[in-house]
Amino acid sequence: MIEDFVRKQLMGGEPVEMQDALIRRLVPQPIALFTTPVNTADFENLRIPKTVVFCKDDASLPPGAFLGMAQGLGDYSLIEVDGSHEALFTNPAIVAQGLIQALK
């Protein structure tokens, strides 16, 4: 875990106390999580509505990267909420509101 990345990209603008609380909970992840291709063949014929809940302040990837990945879903609805990459940790209520909106 690169502390500077967590503080600036994942949690930029969040209070230091909130950043510290998350950093205490983080554990190393295997690199295979990021290098193993995802096989989507089983899901290509899945015909359900798809919605992306997007945190507008996420700076963990270049602008447009997450929405570019979402295009792989085909047709989808987009719900934008305030918050950083770690909004589920820092402000779960706003993420929950986005998920509830997705159900409508």
ChimeraX commands (.cxc) that place a marker at each C-alpha (Angstrom):
marker #1 position 0.00,0.00,0.00 radius 0.5
marker #1 position 1.39,3.36,-1.00 radius 0.5
marker #1 position 0.21,5.77,1.66 radius 0.5
marker #1 position 0.68,8.86,-0.52 radius 0.5
marker #1 position -1.53,7.31,-3.25 radius 0.5
marker #1 position -4.26,6.55,-0.72 radius 0.5
marker #1 position -4.15,10.06,0.71 radius 0.5
marker #1 position -3.99,11.99,-2.58 radius 0.5
marker #1 position -5.73,9.86,-5.21 radius 0.5
marker #1 position -8.13,7.64,-3.29 radius 0.5
marker #1 position -9.05,10.07,-0.52 radius 0.5
marker #1 position -8.01,13.51,-1.74 radius 0.5
marker #1 position -9.87,16.24,0.11 radius 0.5
marker #1 position -10.95,13.97,2.97 radius 0.5
marker #1 position -9.94,14.85,6.54 radius 0.5
marker #1 position -6.63,13.35,7.69 radius 0.5
marker #1 position -8.45,11.51,10.49 radius 0.5
marker #1 position -10.65,9.74,7.91 radius 0.5
marker #1 position -7.59,8.91,5.79 radius 0.5
marker #1 position -5.81,7.49,8.85 radius 0.5
marker #1 position -8.86,5.38,9.73 radius 0.5
marker #1 position -8.90,3.80,6.27 radius 0.5
marker #1 position -5.13,3.26,6.13 radius 0.5
marker #1 position -5.31,1.34,9.42 radius 0.5
marker #1 position -7.82,-1.05,7.82 radius 0.5
marker #1 position -6.08,-1.67,4.48 radius 0.5
marker #1 position -4.34,-4.98,3.81 radius 0.5
marker #1 position -2.09,-6.01,0.89 radius 0.5
marker #1 position -3.87,-7.48,-2.13 radius 0.5
marker #1 position -2.42,-10.12,-4.47 radius 0.5
marker #1 position -1.19,-8.69,-7.78 radius 0.5
marker #1 position -3.24,-11.36,-9.61 radius 0.5
marker #1 position -6.31,-9.28,-8.79 radius 0.5
marker #1 position -5.04,-6.71,-11.28 radius 0.5
marker #1 position -3.39,-8.97,-13.87 radius 0.5
marker #1 position -5.91,-11.78,-14.37 radius 0.5
marker #1 position -8.17,-11.21,-17.40 radius 0.5
marker #1 position -11.89,-11.29,-16.70 radius 0.5
marker #1 position -13.90,-13.73,-18.83 radius 0.5
marker #1 position -17.20,-12.04,-19.66 radius 0.5
marker #1 position -18.49,-14.75,-22.02 radius 0.5
marker #1 position -20.89,-16.08,-19.39 radius 0.5
marker #1 position -22.49,-12.66,-19.05 radius 0.5
marker #1 position -22.80,-11.60,-22.69 radius 0.5
marker #1 position -26.38,-12.84,-23.00 radius 0.5
marker #1 position -27.46,-11.62,-19.60 radius 0.5
marker #1 position -30.31,-9.21,-20.33 radius 0.5
marker #1 position -30.80,-7.19,-17.18 radius 0.5
marker #1 position -30.75,-3.42,-16.73 radius 0.5
marker #1 position -27.29,-2.21,-15.81 radius 0.5
marker #1 position -26.48,0.88,-13.80 radius 0.5
marker #1 position -23.15,2.44,-12.89 radius 0.5
marker #1 position -22.97,4.46,-9.68 radius 0.5
marker #1 position -20.03,6.78,-10.31 radius 0.5
marker #1 position -18.30,8.87,-7.63 radius 0.5
marker #1 position -17.53,12.18,-9.34 radius 0.5
marker #1 position -14.49,13.04,-7.24 radius 0.5
marker #1 position -12.63,9.77,-7.82 radius 0.5
marker #1 position -9.08,10.66,-8.85 radius 0.5
marker #1 position -7.60,7.16,-8.71 radius 0.5
marker #1 position -7.53,6.86,-12.51 radius 0.5
marker #1 position -7.26,9.44,-15.30 radius 0.5
marker #1 position -10.47,11.36,-16.12 radius 0.5
marker #1 position -12.89,9.24,-18.13 radius 0.5
marker #1 position -11.19,5.91,-17.37 radius 0.5
marker #1 position -13.97,4.45,-15.21 radius 0.5
marker #1 position -16.68,5.52,-17.61 radius 0.5
marker #1 position -14.62,4.06,-20.44 radius 0.5
marker #1 position -14.58,0.73,-18.62 radius 0.5
marker #1 position -18.33,0.96,-18.04 radius 0.5
marker #1 position -18.88,1.09,-21.80 radius 0.5
marker #1 position -17.99,-2.60,-21.82 radius 0.5
marker #1 position -21.37,-3.18,-20.16 radius 0.5
marker #1 position -23.21,-2.09,-23.29 radius 0.5
marker #1 position -26.31,-0.04,-22.52 radius 0.5
marker #1 position -26.32,1.24,-18.96 radius 0.5
marker #1 position -27.73,4.04,-16.85 radius 0.5
marker #1 position -25.34,6.39,-15.10 radius 0.5
marker #1 position -25.88,7.77,-11.63 radius 0.5
marker #1 position -23.30,10.24,-10.40 radius 0.5
marker #1 position -22.80,10.89,-6.70 radius 0.5
marker #1 position -20.42,13.13,-4.81 radius 0.5
marker #1 position -17.42,11.44,-3.28 radius 0.5
marker #1 position -13.97,10.03,-3.83 radius 0.5
marker #1 position -12.81,6.50,-4.65 radius 0.5
marker #1 position -13.43,5.55,-1.03 radius 0.5
marker #1 position -16.91,7.10,-0.74 radius 0.5
marker #1 position -18.36,3.84,0.54 radius 0.5
marker #1 position -16.01,4.23,3.52 radius 0.5
marker #1 position -16.16,8.01,3.94 radius 0.5
marker #1 position -19.82,8.66,3.13 radius 0.5
marker #1 position -21.78,5.42,2.79 radius 0.5
marker #1 position -25.12,7.27,2.87 radius 0.5
marker #1 position -24.42,9.04,-0.44 radius 0.5
marker #1 position -23.45,5.73,-2.08 radius 0.5
marker #1 position -26.57,4.08,-0.65 radius 0.5
marker #1 position -28.70,6.88,-2.12 radius 0.5
marker #1 position -27.11,6.21,-5.51 radius 0.5
marker #1 position -27.85,2.48,-5.21 radius 0.5
marker #1 position -31.46,3.19,-4.21 radius 0.5
marker #1 position -31.80,5.50,-7.20 radius 0.5
marker #1 position -30.45,2.69,-9.41 radius 0.5
marker #1 position -33.31,0.46,-8.28 radius 0.5
marker #1 position -35.92,2.90,-9.59 radius 0.5
marker link #1:1,2 radius 0.2
marker link #1:2,3 radius 0.2
marker link #1:3,4 radius 0.2
marker link #1:4,5 radius 0.2
marker link #1:5,6 radius 0.2
marker link #1:6,7 radius 0.2
marker link #1:7,8 radius 0.2
marker link #1:8,9 radius 0.2
marker link #1:9,10 radius 0.2
marker link #1:10,11 radius 0.2
marker link #1:11,12 radius 0.2
marker link #1:12,13 radius 0.2
marker link #1:13,14 radius 0.2
marker link #1:14,15 radius 0.2
marker link #1:15,16 radius 0.2
marker link #1:16,17 radius 0.2
marker link #1:17,18 radius 0.2
marker link #1:18,19 radius 0.2
marker link #1:19,20 radius 0.2
marker link #1:20,21 radius 0.2
marker link #1:21,22 radius 0.2
marker link #1:22,23 radius 0.2
marker link #1:23,24 radius 0.2
marker link #1:24,25 radius 0.2
marker link #1:25,26 radius 0.2
marker link #1:26,27 radius 0.2
marker link #1:27,28 radius 0.2
marker link #1:28,29 radius 0.2
marker link #1:29,30 radius 0.2
marker link #1:30,31 radius 0.2
marker link #1:31,32 radius 0.2
marker link #1:32,33 radius 0.2
marker link #1:33,34 radius 0.2
marker link #1:34,35 radius 0.2
marker link #1:35,36 radius 0.2
marker link #1:36,37 radius 0.2
marker link #1:37,38 radius 0.2
marker link #1:38,39 radius 0.2
marker link #1:39,40 radius 0.2
marker link #1:40,41 radius 0.2
marker link #1:41,42 radius 0.2
marker link #1:42,43 radius 0.2
marker link #1:43,44 radius 0.2
marker link #1:44,45 radius 0.2
marker link #1:45,46 radius 0.2
marker link #1:46,47 radius 0.2
marker link #1:47,48 radius 0.2
marker link #1:48,49 radius 0.2
marker link #1:49,50 radius 0.2
marker link #1:50,51 radius 0.2
marker link #1:51,52 radius 0.2
marker link #1:52,53 radius 0.2
marker link #1:53,54 radius 0.2
marker link #1:54,55 radius 0.2
marker link #1:55,56 radius 0.2
marker link #1:56,57 radius 0.2
marker link #1:57,58 radius 0.2
marker link #1:58,59 radius 0.2
marker link #1:59,60 radius 0.2
marker link #1:60,61 radius 0.2
marker link #1:61,62 radius 0.2
marker link #1:62,63 radius 0.2
marker link #1:63,64 radius 0.2
marker link #1:64,65 radius 0.2
marker link #1:65,66 radius 0.2
marker link #1:66,67 radius 0.2
marker link #1:67,68 radius 0.2
marker link #1:68,69 radius 0.2
marker link #1:69,70 radius 0.2
marker link #1:70,71 radius 0.2
marker link #1:71,72 radius 0.2
marker link #1:72,73 radius 0.2
marker link #1:73,74 radius 0.2
marker link #1:74,75 radius 0.2
marker link #1:75,76 radius 0.2
marker link #1:76,77 radius 0.2
marker link #1:77,78 radius 0.2
marker link #1:78,79 radius 0.2
marker link #1:79,80 radius 0.2
marker link #1:80,81 radius 0.2
marker link #1:81,82 radius 0.2
marker link #1:82,83 radius 0.2
marker link #1:83,84 radius 0.2
marker link #1:84,85 radius 0.2
marker link #1:85,86 radius 0.2
marker link #1:86,87 radius 0.2
marker link #1:87,88 radius 0.2
marker link #1:88,89 radius 0.2
marker link #1:89,90 radius 0.2
marker link #1:90,91 radius 0.2
marker link #1:91,92 radius 0.2
marker link #1:92,93 radius 0.2
marker link #1:93,94 radius 0.2
marker link #1:94,95 radius 0.2
marker link #1:95,96 radius 0.2
marker link #1:96,97 radius 0.2
marker link #1:97,98 radius 0.2
marker link #1:98,99 radius 0.2
marker link #1:99,100 radius 0.2
marker link #1:100,101 radius 0.2
marker link #1:101,102 radius 0.2
marker link #1:102,103 radius 0.2
marker link #1:103,104 radius 0.2
view
